[in-house]
């Protein structure tokens, strides 16, 4: 089990702040002393007012809004994903906009979020339940998995210092303050609280252990 160490204060560009996991990332980042620039289609949906929070109105597919969000940031945290009615390539296309903006601003570090269906072949040792879950994901939401895989290819081609944090089933339970960092089928369980996953994501602002890796974070 891992007890997280706090990262030194940074300026974060946050994408997906209004999502269920993103809200935890935002709240924890501000509590830890970070400055946050968050992109939101509906800024009024973010019910947090803070002197270190700047909300940029716009969409992740809107290049000028994305650029404005990353301007002045030290690191990018991307926890957005497909929602009902969104483009089947939203994560890929949005990640490409973010990567382009980072290149223009000279920002190298990005932490992205995905699910356990995204493989890390060199480390994962999926067991029967893992294979069943991935089969069901391909059957029920093939576009989500395809989008995750394509967004990873964008990151790999970017030359940036990226980390893709993967998680199993996400719950809304309170944070425990501890979690396991492993690989699918290796030192892993089948669920994690969103709050704990957010904590891990924020530790990656400083930690370089998983640069260009896809760690699997679970309870």
C-alpha positions in Angstrom: 0.0 0.0 0.0 1.2 3.5 -0.8 1.0 6.6 1.5 1.3 9.5 -0.8 3.9 12.2 -0.5 2.7 15.8 -1.4 4.1 17.5 -4.5 5.7 20.9 -4.3 3.3 23.8 -5.3 2.8 24.0 -9.0 0.6 25.7 -11.6 -1.7 23.1 -13.1 -3.7 23.2 -16.3 -6.6 20.9 -15.5 -8.9 19.4 -18.1 -12.0 17.5 -16.9 -12.4 19.5 -13.7 -16.2 19.2 -13.7 -16.1 15.4 -13.9 -16.5 13.0 -10.9 -12.8 12.4 -10.6 -11.8 15.9 -11.8 -13.6 17.5 -8.9 -11.5 15.6 -6.5 -8.3 16.5 -8.4 -9.3 20.2 -8.3 -10.2 20.2 -4.6 -7.1 18.3 -3.5 -4.9 20.5 -5.7 -6.1 23.7 -4.2 -5.9 22.2 -0.7 -2.3 21.3 -1.4 -1.3 24.8 -2.3 -1.3 24.4 -6.1 -2.5 27.1 -8.5 -5.1 25.7 -11.0 -6.2 26.8 -14.5 -9.3 24.7 -15.3 -11.1 24.5 -18.6 -14.9 24.1 -18.3 -17.7 24.2 -20.9 -20.0 25.6 -18.2 -17.9 27.5 -15.6 -20.9 28.0 -13.4 -20.9 24.2 -12.8 -17.7 24.5 -10.8 -19.0 25.5 -7.4 -15.5 26.3 -6.1 -14.3 29.9 -5.8 -10.6 30.2 -4.8 -7.9 32.9 -5.3 -5.6 30.2 -6.9 -8.3 29.0 -9.3 -8.7 30.4 -12.8 -11.6 29.0 -14.9 -11.3 29.2 -18.7 -14.7 28.9 -20.5 -14.5 26.6 -23.4 -14.3 23.1 -24.8 -11.3 20.7 -25.1 -11.8 20.8 -28.8 -11.5 24.6 -28.9 -7.8 25.2 -29.6 -7.7 28.8 -28.4 -9.4 27.9 -25.1 -7.1 24.9 -24.6 -4.1 27.2 -25.3 -5.4 29.8 -22.8 -5.7 27.0 -20.2 -2.2 25.7 -20.5 -0.6 29.2 -20.7 1.6 29.8 -17.7 1.2 26.2 -16.4 4.0 24.0 -15.2 2.2 20.7 -15.7 -1.0 19.4 -17.4 -3.5 17.1 -15.7 -6.0 15.6 -18.2 -8.9 13.6 -16.6 -11.6 14.3 -19.2 -13.2 11.5 -21.2 -16.3 10.6 -23.2 -19.7 11.4 -21.9 -23.1 10.8 -23.3 -23.4 12.6 -26.7 -19.7 13.3 -27.0 -17.6 12.6 -30.1 -16.3 9.0 -30.2 -12.8 10.4 -30.6 -13.1 13.1 -28.0 -10.1 11.9 -25.8 -7.9 11.5 -28.9 -8.8 14.8 -30.5 -8.8 16.7 -27.2 -5.4 15.3 -26.2 -4.0 16.3 -29.6 -5.2 19.9 -28.9 -3.6 19.8 -25.5 -0.3 18.4 -26.8 -0.1 21.1 -29.5 -0.7 23.8 -26.9 1.9 22.3 -24.6 4.5 22.4 -27.4 3.8 26.0 -28.1 4.2 26.9 -24.4 7.2 24.7 -23.8 5.4 22.5 -21.2 6.7 18.9 -21.0 4.8 17.1 -18.2 1.3 15.7 -18.6 -0.6 13.2 -16.5 -3.6 11.6 -18.2 -6.4 9.2 -16.9 -7.6 6.0 -18.5 -9.1 2.7 -17.6 -7.6 -0.7 -17.1 -8.8 -1.8 -20.5 -5.9 0.2 -22.0 -3.0 -2.4 -22.0 0.6 -2.1 -20.8 1.7 -5.3 -22.4 5.2 -5.3 -21.0 3.9 -5.2 -17.4 0.3 -6.4 -17.2 -0.5 -10.0 -16.3 -4.2 -10.1 -16.8 -6.1 -12.9 -15.0 -9.5 -14.4 -16.1 -11.6 -11.6 -14.4 -9.5 -8.9 -16.1 -9.9 -10.6 -19.5 -13.7 -10.8 -19.0 -13.9 -7.1 -18.1 -11.9 -6.1 -21.2 -14.1 -8.4 -23.3 -17.3 -6.7 -21.9 -15.8 -3.3 -22.5 -15.0 -4.1 -26.1 -18.5 -5.5 -26.5 -20.4 -2.6 -24.8 -18.3 0.4 -25.4 -15.7 -0.3 -28.1 -15.4 3.3 -29.1 -14.3 4.2 -25.5 -11.4 1.7 -25.6 -10.5 2.7 -29.2 -10.4 6.3 -28.1 -8.2 5.6 -25.1 -5.8 3.6 -27.3 -5.6 6.4 -29.8 -5.1 9.1 -27.2 -2.1 7.0 -25.9 -0.6 7.0 -29.4 -0.9 10.8 -29.5 1.0 11.0 -26.2 3.7 8.5 -27.4 4.2 10.5 -30.5 4.5 13.8 -28.7 7.9 13.3 -27.1 6.5 14.7 -23.9 7.0 13.4 -20.3 3.6 11.7 -20.1 2.1 9.3 -17.6 -1.2 7.6 -18.1 -2.8 6.6 -14.7 -5.1 3.7 -15.2 -7.8 2.6 -12.7 -10.3 -0.2 -12.3 -13.9 0.4 -11.2 -14.1 3.9 -9.7 -16.3 4.4 -6.6 -17.5 7.5 -4.8 -16.4 6.2 -1.4 -14.4 8.5 0.9 -10.7 8.7 0.5 -8.7 6.1 2.4 -5.3 7.8 2.0 -3.7 4.6 0.8 -3.7 2.7 -2.5 -1.7 0.2 -4.5 0.3 1.1 -7.6 0.9 -2.0 -9.8 -0.2 -3.4 -13.1 -3.3 -5.2 -14.3 -3.2 -8.6 -12.6 -0.1 -7.6 -10.6 -0.6 -6.2 -7.1 -4.0 -4.9 -8.0 -7.6 -5.0 -7.0 -10.9 -4.4 -8.9 -11.8 -0.9 -7.6 -10.6 2.4 -6.1 -12.2 5.5 -4.7 -12.0 8.4 -7.1 -10.6 10.5 -4.2 -7.6 8.1 -3.8 -7.1 8.0 -7.6 -7.0 11.8 -7.6 -4.4 11.7 -4.8 -2.1 9.5 -6.9 -2.5 11.7 -9.9 -1.3 14.7 -8.0 1.7 12.8 -6.7 2.8 12.5 -10.3 3.4 16.2 -10.6 6.9 15.6 -9.1 7.4 11.8 -9.3 9.3 10.7 -12.4 9.0 6.9 -11.7 6.2 6.4 -14.2 7.2 8.8 -17.0 6.1 7.2 -20.2 4.4 4.3 -18.3 0.8 3.3 -17.5 0.6 2.5 -13.8 -2.5 0.7 -12.6 -3.8 2.2 -9.3 -6.3 0.3 -7.1 -7.4 -0.2 -3.5 
